[in-house]
């Protein structure tokens, strides 16, 4: 399997291009702010043909390049219906103060073909299967994408801004909920095998086993301790 990731734009959002192998079809995950060049360079380097863009949530740092990427390759964008409005209205999604700052810098909108994600759906794309898990807390429509293990890779979880190495996503934007993000961690992450690799892991990849042992938020929900921690305010 080929997994090519790079940080994009001012927020360093992790964008991924995933394919069974070089020279085949691929899926693009979270093409955020200023990700277009990195996407095109990755496609050219590995001779890949995109078939879809899939989005873990709708914040502008994860979706800002959706329109040009989808338009250039005539592919659909998949997003949860509760976050769909964010592609064309980042001001509402981020709060008026921060959103207003960004509206003058970014061209926003929906691509011509938008498909909606549902909890538990299994997307068969580019010869791969991605399992969608609705994981609200960072946003109302946050999702994760799980992939089963294969000969050359362990099971994978593209977690968006749900789970990082040692931390979790912030919950102070509109639609965020600390209680919901803890419930999502318990429902989506805790049942996974320890060998499952979490992407992104913020500055490094991590595993569910490592996070089960060291991440205070995952340890909290595993122990059933309730809403005792406050989500960190990191990035978007």
C-alpha positions, 0 to 999 in steps of 0.5 A, spaced: 500 500 500 502 507 498 500 512 503 503 519 501 502 524 506 504 532 507 503 538 511 499 543 507 498 550 508 499 555 514 495 550 519 500 544 517 494 540 516 495 533 514 493 531 507 494 524 505 494 520 498 492 513 499 493 507 493 493 500 493 500 501 489 504 506 485 501 507 478 494 505 480 487 509 482 487 513 489 483 517 494 485 523 497 484 525 504 483 532 507 486 537 501 486 543 506 489 550 505 494 550 500 494 543 498 493 543 491 500 543 489 502 538 494 497 533 491 499 534 484 506 533 485 504 526 489 500 524 484 505 525 478 510 522 482 507 516 484 503 516 477 496 516 481 489 517 478 484 520 483 477 517 484 475 521 490 476 526 495 474 524 502 473 529 508 474 527 516 470 534 517 468 540 514 473 545 517 477 550 512 484 547 514 481 540 511 477 542 505 480 549 502 483 545 496 477 541 495 474 545 489 480 545 485 482 538 486 475 535 485 475 540 479 481 538 476 480 531 476 472 530 475 471 526 482 466 527 487 467 529 495 465 525 500 463 529 507 458 528 513 451 531 512 452 535 518 459 538 516 457 539 508 455 547 510 462 548 512 465 548 505 461 554 503 460 557 510 467 557 514 465 563 517 459 560 521 463 553 522 469 557 526 465 563 529 464 570 526 471 573 528 475 567 526 471 566 520 471 573 518 478 573 517 479 567 513 473 569 508 477 575 505 483 570 504 480 564 501 475 562 495 470 557 498 464 553 496 462 546 494 465 542 488 460 540 483 459 533 486 458 532 493 456 525 496 454 524 503 457 519 508 453 515 513 456 512 520 458 505 518 458 505 511 463 501 507 466 505 501 469 501 496 474 506 492 480 505 488 480 498 490 480 499 497 475 499 503 474 505 508 469 504 513 466 510 516 465 512 523 461 518 525 465 521 531 462 528 533 466 532 538 471 536 534 465 538 529 458 535 529 460 531 522 467 529 524 468 522 521 474 517 521 476 512 516 478 505 518 482 500 513 483 493 515 490 491 515 494 488 509 500 484 507 505 490 508 501 494 513 497 494 519 490 496 520 489 504 519 485 509 522 485 516 519 482 520 525 482 527 522 482 531 529 479 526 533 485 523 536 492 525 536 499 522 539 497 524 546 492 528 545 485 529 542 482 535 537 479 541 540 472 542 542 471 550 543 469 551 535 461 552 534 459 544 534 464 542 538 463 538 544 468 535 549 463 530 552 461 528 545 469 527 543 470 523 549 464 518 547 467 518 540 473 516 543 470 510 547 466 508 541 470 508 535 477 508 538 477 503 544 475 497 540 480 497 535 486 493 535 492 495 539 496 495 532 492 500 529 496 505 526 493 512 527 494 518 522 495 523 523 499 522 530 500 530 530 508 530 529 508 523 528 504 517 527 502 513 533 498 506 535 491 505 538 496 501 543 500 506 545 495 511 546 491 506 550 497 506 555 499 514 554 494 518 552 490 521 558 483 522 554 483 515 552 485 512 558 480 516 561 474 514 557 477 506 558 477 507 565 469 510 565 472 516 569 467 521 565 468 528 563 474 530 567 479 533 562 478 539 558 480 538 550 486 542 548 486 548 544 491 546 538 490 548 531 483 547 528 
